[in-house]
Amino acid sequence: MDCPVCKEAMITLELDEVEIDYCGECSGIWLDAGELEMLLDDGGKAKKLLDSFSQAKKVKEKHRRCPICLKKMLKIFVGDEAEGKGRLLIDKCPAGHGLWFDRGELRDIISLVSFDQEHRVVKLLRDMFCNECESDASTDEEGNTMIVNKQIYGKTRDGEDIYLFRMENENGVAAQVTNYGAILVSVETPDRDGKGADVTLGFDTLEGWMEQNGPYFGATVGRVANRIAKGKFTLEGQEYELAVNNGPNHLHGGIKGFDKVVWDAEEVTKENEASVRFEYTSADGEEGYPGNLTVSVTYTLNNENELVVAYEGRTDKATPVNMTNHTYWNLAGHDAGDICGHQLVMHANMYTELDEDNVPTGKVKPVNGTALDFTSPHKIGERIDAIGGYDHNVVLNKAPGEMGLVAEVYEPGSGRTMRVYTTQPGMQLYTAEFLDGSVKGKGGAAYGPRSAFCLETQHYPDSVNHEEFPSTVIRPGEVYKEKTVFKFGTKM
């Protein structure tokens, strides 16, 4: 029998009269109804099994299907969601063939329930095999085929609950987001051979996101993304001063931008897509910006392998708004090294010229003859040294507000592809030049320079100080509305 995670052949462990299928690569076990019953009746057998995991290697969760019928397994929550205690997320075959536990899940069952036969978790585990699921696909109570799984991620220093939301489609593409910073925590997508990998840089724990995310991994950035020169702008005759946090400039919303606040969250499911909508109200004067601004960002994963990021905003006073997502991508895998071999196309014939402080001069120049010319496919690393690394805004070949294809990325080793569509007029190409290996990310990975690329769809940097640029200002009665789509695939 093959492991539902890594697809390697499992081995059989004999524990007294119980035979259990075990994956030495993933440290996981497959239990059918009879095996589960025997383990729950005798905790000693389960502890013996745990001892056998002591030297096993732990790997990240991948797309899971029942090893017997190959149907997509249901994500089952067990325990008290409100208290966050005794609450486990496990995988169940929809046809009732069995359950999949990784090492941590089985350990949690032992530590949390102590195999008390009257404990609610034990009862629920038993009851899972009483009635077999009639559906061939994972569904919610309304019959939607895509669902959002929610679990406690931790608490902020102020004691606010933070949640992790997971969306997964029928093709093995999965995305996780959190209401801390409306951050995109991970994106898992298969390679040309069907093997999944997380293709975004970041952290395993909430503490990592709260304490080490100076690079803005996965962040929802606002109120205004990118730089505002000297941290100042004038709007309707009044000058505003913002926090200066990037040399002489204001960057990515200031000291405590949208990436460092707790958002309200709502889950939405439909037949072929699942969404998590985050909402936050930025008070008048927050980080120096005028107006009470209520914004939302909605992440939607669909069965077309598209991750859609949609933004909306309304204000009671004129204010600049320019939101983006700051995910660091490496299509070979988050810990696969540099991205210089990725092939990139950007549908952009022009770029905004920069001054010595990395702020636009106001001039828009052609990319032709420069290292920013990706109008035809080039490896990202092909000319990167000539420009000292990329941290540049390009002007997209389309009208502002019009949805269009703006970038195409291909990673030859894995075969993974990513296409980017957006309504925004600009896009920042950034190649993580400021990472130096000191930040330890997922699985302890040390992220160094050029270990990822960002494609930050946006209005042009410092637009609020340039009348010649598309405006970032919204006023009462107007709606800020932008959308970006990341579409994943493979090619041979």
N, C-alpha and C positions, 0 to 999 in steps of 0.2 A: 504494500500500500504506500502511495506517495504522500509526502507531507503537504498539507494544504497551504503552507506558507512558502517554502523554498522549492517545492516539487521534487526534492530528493527522496529516495526510498527510505522509509522508516524501518526500524528494527524492532523485534519483539522482545520485551522484557518479561521475564517470569518472576512474579512475586508470589510465592506460595502457589495457590491454585489460580491466581489471576494472571492473565496474559495481556499486556498493554503495548500498544504501538507507540514508539518513541522516536523522535527526530533528534539525533545528536547534534545536528547543525544549529537548530533553532531552540533547543531546550524546551520542546513542547511535547504534549501527549495527546493522543486521541482515545477517547473513552466511549464505548457504546453503553447502552442502558444497563446491561448486566454488570459490566466492569465498574461503572459509577456506583451502582448499588453496593457492591462489595467494598469499595473504598470508603464509602460513607458509613458503612457498618463497622469498619475497623480502621481507625486512624493510623494504626501502626504500619499498614501496608503503604499508605500515602507517604508517610515519613520516610520509609525505605526508598520510595521512588525519588523523593526530594534529595536524598543523599547521593543518588546516582547522578544528579545534575551538577554536582560541585565543580567538575572540570569542564562542563559544557560551555560553548560559546553562545552568547546572547546576540540575536540579530533583530533588526527592526521589523515591525509588523508589515506584512504585504497583503495583497489581495488574496482572499481566502475562499476556497470552494470545498465542498464536502469531498473527501478522498474516495468515497464510495460511489455516489451518484453524480458528482461534479456540479451539483447545483450551488448557486451562490448562497453562502450561509447567512443566517440572520444574526444581527448584533443584538444580544439580549442583555438588558440591564437587570441586575438582581440586587435588592437591598433598598435602603431608605435614602432616596435622593435628597430629601430636605435636610437630613442630618449629615449626609455624606459619609455615613458609617456603614460598614458591611455591604458596600455597594460595589459590584463587580460588573465588568463588561466582558462577556464571553461570546463565543461563536457557536451557533447551533444549526445543525442540518435542518432545512425546512421539511425534509421527509422523515425526520426523526431517527436518522441513522446514528447520531452521536453528537458529542461536544468536543470542541478543541480548547485546550487550556495551555497557555504558555506558563513558564516557570513561576512568574510573579502571580498569576491568577490562582494557580493551585496553592501557592504559599499563602495567599490572602485567605483562601477558603479555610485552610487549617488554622491560621492565626485568629481569624475573625469568628469562626463558628465553633471551633474546637470539637467538631463532629457531634455536637449536641443534637439528638434526633428531633427535638421539638423546636430547634432554632428556625426562624423564618427562611433563612437562606437555604438551609438543608431541605426544608419542605419545598421551596420553589424549584430547587434543582431536581428533586424527585418528580415534581409535578410536570416538568418539561416533557417527560416521556409518556405522560398519561394520554395526551391527545396529540396525534400527529398533525402537523400543519398541512392543510389541503392545497396551499398555494405553491407554485413553482418558483416564485420570486419573493424577495423581501418586500413587505408592504407595511404601511401604517394602518391606523384604524379606519381611515377613509378609503383604503385601497390603493393609495399611491405607491408606485413601484420604487421610488427613491425616498429615503428617509434621512433625517439628521439625528445622529447620535450625540448625546450631551453627557458630559461627566464633569465632576469637580476637578479643577486644575490647581486650586490653592486659594490663598487669601492674600490681599494686599497688606501692607503694614498697618493700614487703618481698619483691617478686619473685614473688608468687602470681599464677597465671594467672587471668584474668577472661574469661568467655565471654559472647557475645551469642546468645540463642536466639530464633528467629523461628517463629511459628505462623501459618498462613494457611488460611482456609477456602475453600469453593467459591464463596462470594458476594463475595469481594474484601475481606473483613474480615481484618486481620492485627494481631498483637500481638507485641512484642518485650520480652523480659525479660533480666535479667542476674543472675549470682550475686553481684555486688557489691551488697550491701544488699537482695537479692531485690527489686530495683527494677523497676517496670513502665516500660520505656523509651519505648514508643510504642504507640499504637493508631491504625491506619489504617482508615477506614470510608468507604464511598461516600456521596455526597449523592443527592438525588432524581434527578439526571441521570446517576448512575453514576460520577461523578468522585470519586476518593479523596482524602483529606487526613488528615494526622496531627492528631488532636484532643486531644493531651496536651502540656503544657509540659515542657521538659526540655533536654537537651544532646545534641550530636552525638557527643561523645567521652567516653571513660572519665574523662579528666582533668577534664572539666566536672562529672561526677557526684561525683568524689572531692574536688574543691577548691572548688566553688561552690554546693553543694546545701544551703545554709542553709535555703531554703524547704521542704525535704523533697519536692521534685518526685518523684512516682511511688513514694515510699518505702514499704517495709514498716516500720511503726512498732511498737516494743516495747522493753522488756518491757511497759510500760504506756503507751498512747497518751494524749494530752492532758495535762492538768495534775494534779499532786498538790500540794496546798496546803503551802507552807513546806518542801517536799521531805521530809516526815516522815509516817510512819504507824506504828501499833502493831498487831502481829499475834501472837496467842497469848501475850500478856503481855510481848512484847519490842518495844522501839521501834527503828525503822530510820531512818537518815538517808541521803538520796539527794543526788545532785548537784543544785544549784540553778542552772538555766540559762535561766530565763525570769522576769526580775524576781525576786520572792521565791519562785518556785515551780519545781518539777521538771517538765520538759516532754518528752514523746515519748521516754522511755527514758533520757534523760540526755545526757552529753557524747558518749559513743560508744554509741549505741543500735543496734538491729538494722539500721538503714539504713546503717551504716558498717562492717559486718563482712562477711567472705567466707563464703558459704554453700556447702555441698555441693549438687550438682545432679544430677538424674536425669530423663531424657526418657522419656515414656510416650506411645504412640500407639495409637489404636483406630480403628474403621471411620469414625466420624463426628466424632472429636474428637482433639485433641493436647494434651498436658500437659507442663509442666516442674514438677517437685517440688523445692523447696529445703528443706534441713534445717540446723539450727544448734543447738549446745548452749551455752547461756549459763551460765557457771560460777557456783557459789555465791559471792555477794559482788560479782558484776559490777555496776557502777554502784550498789552498795549493796543490791541485792535478795537475799533469802535463797533458797537452794536451787539445785541443779543442774537447770536447766530445758531440756529438749530440745523444740524446736518445729519445725514444718514449715509452709510455705506452698506451696500448689499452684495454679498458674495453668493453667486449661483453656480452650481455645477450641474451640467446636463449630460445626457447620453450621447451627445455629439462631441464629447471630450473638450468642451469649452468651459473655462472658468471665467465668468462674467463678473466684473467689478463695476457697480453702478453707484454714482454719487448724486445726492440732492442737498440743497441748502436754501434756507429762508432767513431773512434778517429783518430787524426793525429799524435799522440805520445803515446808511451806505457803508460798505466795507469790502475790502478785497478778499477773494476766495480763490484758491488754486490748489486743489487736493490731488494727491497721487498715491500710488502704492509703490513702496520702495523695496520690493523683493529682490534678493540676490539670487540669480539663477546659475546653475551649472548642470547642463542636461546630461552629463556623464554621471552625476551623483554629487551630492553636496560635499563629499570628502574626496573627490576624485582628482584634486590638483588644479592646475591652471586651466583657463578657458581659451587659451590662445589658438587652439586647433578648431574651435567652433567656427562654422561658416555663417556669415551674417549678410543679409540684404536689408537696407533701409530705404524706404520710398521717400527720399528727401533730397532735393536738389540744392538746398540752401541751409545755412546755419547762422546762428547769431554770434557775431564776433565778441571776444572777451577782452576785458582789460586785465591789468596785473593782479587785481583782486578777484578774478574769476567771475566778474559781473559783466553783463552785456554792455557794449559801448553804444548800442542803438543801431549799429550797422548790421545789415543782413548780407551775407556773402555766399557765392556759389561754392559747393563742395568740390567741384571739378578741379583736379590737380592737387587735392589735399588728402591727408590721411583719413578725412571724414567722408570720403567718397565710397559709400557702400551701395551705390545704385545698381551695381552688379555684385555677385557673390565674392567675398574676400574672407580669408581667415582673420579673426579678430586680432591675432598676434602678428599679422603680416607686416603692418606698418606702425605698430603701437609705440615702438621706441622713438620713432620720428616725431611723435606728438607728445611724448612724455606720459603716455597713458591717457585714456579717454575719460573726460568729465565735461561733456559738451552737449548743448542743446541744438538739435536739428529742427529745421522748419519743414513740416510734413507737406507732401504734395497733394493737398486737398483743402477744402474750405473748412474753417472752424465750425464745429457742430455737426459736420457730416461724418458718418461712420465710414471708415475705409481701412484697407489693409496697409499697415505702415512698416512692418518688420517681419522677416522670416529668418529663423535660426535653425541650423542643422548641426548635430554632433555626430561625426562619422563613426566613432567607435561603437556607440550604442544604437545608432540609427534614429535616435529621438529627434523630433522636430517640434518647433513652437512657432506659431504665427500670432502676430499681435495686430488687433484692430482697435481703433479708437475714434472718438469724436473730438479729441483734443487737437490743437493746432501744432503742438511741439512734442518733443521727446528727448529726454536726457539719456545719452549713452554714457554709462559709468562702469569702469572696469576694476573697482575695488582697490585703487592705488593706495588708499590710506590704511588698509589692513596690513598688519605686520606680523601676524602669527601669535600675538599675545592673547587674542580672544579665543577661548576654547569653546567650541560649539557642540553640536549634536554628536554623541558618542565620543566626546573628547577631541574631536577634530580641531586642528590648529589652522585657522583660516588666514592665509597670507595674501600678498598682493596678487591681483589678477586671478584669484581663485573663484571668481564669479563675475557676472555682468549684470547690470541693471538696465532696464528699458523703462524709464519713468515717463509715462505719458503725462503731459502738462501743458499749461500756458507758458509762454516764455518767461525765463527768470527776470525779476525786477520789472515786470510789466506795469506795475502800479506807478512807476516813475517814467514810463515811456508811452506817450500818447500814440506813437506810431505802431505800437504792438497791439494785438488783440486784447481787449480789455478784460481785466479780472474782477472788476467792480460789479457788485450786485446791490440793488436798492430795495426798500420795502415794496412788496407786491410782485417782485421778480423772483424767479426760481433758478438757482444754480443747478445745472444738470449736465453731467458728463458720464461717459461709459467707456470702459476698456474691456476687451475680450482677449484672453490667452487660449489659443486652441492647440491641443497637443496631438501628436501623431508619430508615425515612424516611416522610414523608407529604407529600402535595402541598399 
